């Protein structure tokens, strides 16, 4: 682990290319109440339209802009009956840090080209009591100077997140000019430190795991349960016609589903 440096301090001088690999995995669930089979189909169509492969590419492009990466290639696919995926190959705008002396420009560029963003969606309407969910897995894998944690707040803004599991891992090592190996080039105490307070306040549980000696961090978030039921009805107008006891039972089941996903139990 290296010492953190303030804004006014000079950058750490590396010898050649920065070989560190940084991987941010952002896994989220969004939940909805469908009152019948017709609404389940409407939910799937809604998700397919809002988070189609093209929309996932747009989100990935914005991530690249935020983390200052160049887009080198795009692959995308919509699936039948549900789901979509996208992959963006990218490189570090800054060139990977240090100088390209050890290895040369071409080899450095090829190494940078291995950075990527992958996004996959998984809608689910199989719950017999009508609780629909939508899962998104986003992995941002970079090498060089890019720190993917800088995109974390945008991910909360791009999706509706009821349950979130975020993992961050740094692997490999690079060297200072004096030959000393370093295993991380930036200071991380907790993933939560990179999330805006106004986002954190929407969650009643924020569980943190920090293993700095292993360069592993995890943050899990479970949404507050005091939001209005309209938030989870596919059609908010249904609240005017549905029996309150039935709605209360569905909300109770919805909250149970969220807790099960958060704790990985059935």
Secondary structure, DSSP 8 states (H G I E B T S, - for coil): ------TTS----BSSS---EEEEEEEEEEEEE-SSHHHHHHHHHHHHHHT-HHHHHHHHHHHHHHHTEEEEEEEEEE-SSS-EEEEEEEEETTTTSS-STTTHHHHHHHHHTTEEEEEEEEEE---TT-EEEEEEEEEEEEESS--GGGGHHHHHHHS--SEEEEEEEEES-EEBTTS-EES-SS--S-GGGGS-HHHHTTEEEEEEEEEGGGTEEEEEEEE-S-S-GGGTBSSGGGGGTS-HHHHHHHHHHHHHHHHHHHHT--
